[in-house]
Amino acid sequence: MVDRDRAEKLGLSPAQVATTLRTALSGSQVGKYKPVGANEMDITLRLAEESRHDLTQLLDTPLTYVNNQAILLNRVVKVDSSLARPGLPALTASAF
Protein backbone atom coordinates (compact mmCIF):
# COMPACT_ATOMS: atom_id res chain seq x y z
CA MET A 1 0.00 0.00 0.00
CA VAL A 2 1.21 3.49 -0.75
CA ASP A 3 2.31 5.43 2.31
CA ARG A 4 0.69 8.70 1.22
CA ASP A 5 2.48 10.88 3.77
CA ARG A 6 5.90 9.54 2.87
CA ALA A 7 5.18 9.76 -0.88
CA GLU A 8 3.98 13.35 -0.58
CA LYS A 9 7.05 14.34 1.47
CA LEU A 10 9.16 13.03 -1.42
CA GLY A 11 7.07 14.99 -3.93
CA LEU A 12 5.15 11.99 -5.28
CA SER A 13 1.43 11.47 -5.59
CA PRO A 14 -0.17 8.04 -5.14
CA ALA A 15 -1.15 8.27 -8.83
CA GLN A 16 2.52 8.60 -9.84
CA VAL A 17 3.43 5.57 -7.75
CA ALA A 18 0.55 3.54 -9.23
CA THR A 19 1.45 4.56 -12.79
CA THR A 20 5.10 3.57 -12.30
CA LEU A 21 4.06 0.24 -10.80
CA ARG A 22 1.63 -0.42 -13.66
CA THR A 23 4.35 0.38 -16.22
CA ALA A 24 6.85 -1.85 -14.41
CA LEU A 25 4.48 -4.82 -14.31
CA SER A 26 2.23 -4.49 -17.36
CA GLY A 27 4.15 -2.11 -19.57
CA SER A 28 3.39 1.21 -21.22
CA GLN A 29 3.72 2.08 -24.88
CA VAL A 30 6.52 4.62 -25.22
CA GLY A 31 6.85 4.80 -28.98
CA LYS A 32 6.67 3.06 -32.31
CA TYR A 33 9.33 1.57 -34.59
CA LYS A 34 9.03 0.89 -38.30
CA PRO A 35 11.91 -0.91 -39.91
CA VAL A 36 12.28 -0.40 -43.67
CA GLY A 37 9.99 -2.83 -45.49
CA ALA A 38 8.33 -4.11 -42.33
CA ASN A 39 5.22 -3.40 -40.31
CA GLU A 40 5.20 -0.78 -37.58
CA MET A 41 5.74 -2.16 -34.07
CA ASP A 42 4.92 -0.72 -30.66
CA ILE A 43 7.78 -0.08 -28.24
CA THR A 44 6.69 -1.11 -24.75
CA LEU A 45 8.59 -0.27 -21.58
CA ARG A 46 8.42 -2.65 -18.60
CA LEU A 47 10.70 -4.46 -16.20
CA ALA A 48 12.40 -7.66 -17.27
CA GLU A 49 10.36 -10.76 -16.49
CA GLU A 50 12.64 -11.92 -13.66
CA SER A 51 12.35 -8.48 -12.01
CA ARG A 52 8.55 -8.54 -12.28
CA HIS A 53 8.47 -11.85 -10.39
CA ASP A 54 10.98 -10.90 -7.70
CA LEU A 55 9.52 -8.66 -4.98
CA THR A 56 12.94 -7.44 -3.88
CA GLN A 57 13.83 -6.31 -7.40
CA LEU A 58 10.40 -4.78 -7.91
CA LEU A 59 10.72 -2.77 -4.70
CA ASP A 60 14.04 -1.40 -6.02
CA THR A 61 12.29 0.21 -8.99
CA PRO A 62 13.11 3.93 -9.18
CA LEU A 63 10.08 6.22 -9.12
CA THR A 64 11.93 9.48 -9.70
CA TYR A 65 15.27 11.15 -9.04
CA VAL A 66 16.01 14.02 -6.65
CA ASN A 67 19.49 15.58 -6.76
CA ASN A 68 20.66 12.61 -8.87
CA GLN A 69 19.48 10.19 -6.15
CA ALA A 70 16.88 7.56 -7.00
CA ILE A 71 13.68 7.47 -4.95
CA LEU A 72 12.87 3.76 -4.91
CA LEU A 73 9.44 2.17 -4.68
CA ASN A 74 10.39 0.57 -1.35
CA ARG A 75 10.50 4.03 0.26
CA VAL A 76 6.81 4.75 -0.34
CA VAL A 77 4.99 1.40 -0.23
CA LYS A 78 4.19 -1.16 2.41
CA VAL A 79 4.01 -4.86 1.62
CA ASP A 80 0.85 -6.40 3.04
CA SER A 81 0.95 -10.19 3.21
CA SER A 82 -2.67 -10.35 4.41
CA LEU A 83 -3.88 -9.39 0.90
CA ALA A 84 -2.05 -12.14 -0.94
CA ARG A 85 -2.37 -15.83 -1.47
CA PRO A 86 -0.67 -17.87 1.24
CA GLY A 87 3.10 -17.53 0.96
CA LEU A 88 3.00 -14.65 -1.50
CA PRO A 89 3.21 -11.01 -0.39
CA ALA A 90 0.91 -8.44 -1.97
CA LEU A 91 1.96 -5.01 -3.10
CA THR A 92 -0.88 -2.59 -3.71
CA ALA A 93 -0.84 0.95 -4.99
CA SER A 94 -3.92 3.05 -5.34
CA ALA A 95 -4.48 6.54 -6.63
CA PHE A 96 -7.40 7.37 -4.35
C-alpha positions as CSV (number, residue, x, y, z in Angstrom):
1,M,0.0,0.0,0.0
2,V,1.2,3.5,-0.8
3,D,2.3,5.4,2.3
4,R,0.7,8.7,1.2
5,D,2.5,10.9,3.8
6,R,5.9,9.5,2.9
7,A,5.2,9.8,-0.9
8,E,4.0,13.4,-0.6
9,K,7.0,14.3,1.5
10,L,9.2,13.0,-1.4
11,G,7.1,15.0,-3.9
12,L,5.2,12.0,-5.3
13,S,1.4,11.5,-5.6
14,P,-0.2,8.0,-5.1
15,A,-1.1,8.3,-8.8
16,Q,2.5,8.6,-9.8
17,V,3.4,5.6,-7.7
18,A,0.6,3.5,-9.2
19,T,1.5,4.6,-12.8
20,T,5.1,3.6,-12.3
21,L,4.1,0.2,-10.8
22,R,1.6,-0.4,-13.7
23,T,4.4,0.4,-16.2
24,A,6.9,-1.8,-14.4
25,L,4.5,-4.8,-14.3
26,S,2.2,-4.5,-17.4
27,G,4.2,-2.1,-19.6
28,S,3.4,1.2,-21.2
29,Q,3.7,2.1,-24.9
30,V,6.5,4.6,-25.2
31,G,6.8,4.8,-29.0
32,K,6.7,3.1,-32.3
33,Y,9.3,1.6,-34.6
34,K,9.0,0.9,-38.3
35,P,11.9,-0.9,-39.9
36,V,12.3,-0.4,-43.7
37,G,10.0,-2.8,-45.5
38,A,8.3,-4.1,-42.3
39,N,5.2,-3.4,-40.3
40,E,5.2,-0.8,-37.6
41,M,5.7,-2.2,-34.1
42,D,4.9,-0.7,-30.7
43,I,7.8,-0.1,-28.2
44,T,6.7,-1.1,-24.8
45,L,8.6,-0.3,-21.6
46,R,8.4,-2.6,-18.6
47,L,10.7,-4.5,-16.2
48,A,12.4,-7.7,-17.3
49,E,10.4,-10.8,-16.5
50,E,12.6,-11.9,-13.7
51,S,12.4,-8.5,-12.0
52,R,8.6,-8.5,-12.3
53,H,8.5,-11.8,-10.4
54,D,11.0,-10.9,-7.7
55,L,9.5,-8.7,-5.0
56,T,12.9,-7.4,-3.9
57,Q,13.8,-6.3,-7.4
58,L,10.4,-4.8,-7.9
59,L,10.7,-2.8,-4.7
60,D,14.0,-1.4,-6.0
61,T,12.3,0.2,-9.0
62,P,13.1,3.9,-9.2
63,L,10.1,6.2,-9.1
64,T,11.9,9.5,-9.7
65,Y,15.3,11.2,-9.0
66,V,16.0,14.0,-6.7
67,N,19.5,15.6,-6.8
68,N,20.7,12.6,-8.9
69,Q,19.5,10.2,-6.2
70,A,16.9,7.6,-7.0
71,I,13.7,7.5,-5.0
72,L,12.9,3.8,-4.9
73,L,9.4,2.2,-4.7
74,N,10.4,0.6,-1.3
75,R,10.5,4.0,0.3
76,V,6.8,4.7,-0.3
77,V,5.0,1.4,-0.2
78,K,4.2,-1.2,2.4
79,V,4.0,-4.9,1.6
80,D,0.9,-6.4,3.0
81,S,0.9,-10.2,3.2
82,S,-2.7,-10.4,4.4
83,L,-3.9,-9.4,0.9
84,A,-2.0,-12.1,-0.9
85,R,-2.4,-15.8,-1.5
86,P,-0.7,-17.9,1.2
87,G,3.1,-17.5,1.0
88,L,3.0,-14.6,-1.5
89,P,3.2,-11.0,-0.4
90,A,0.9,-8.4,-2.0
91,L,2.0,-5.0,-3.1
92,T,-0.9,-2.6,-3.7
93,A,-0.8,1.0,-5.0
94,S,-3.9,3.0,-5.3
95,A,-4.5,6.5,-6.6
96,F,-7.4,7.4,-4.4
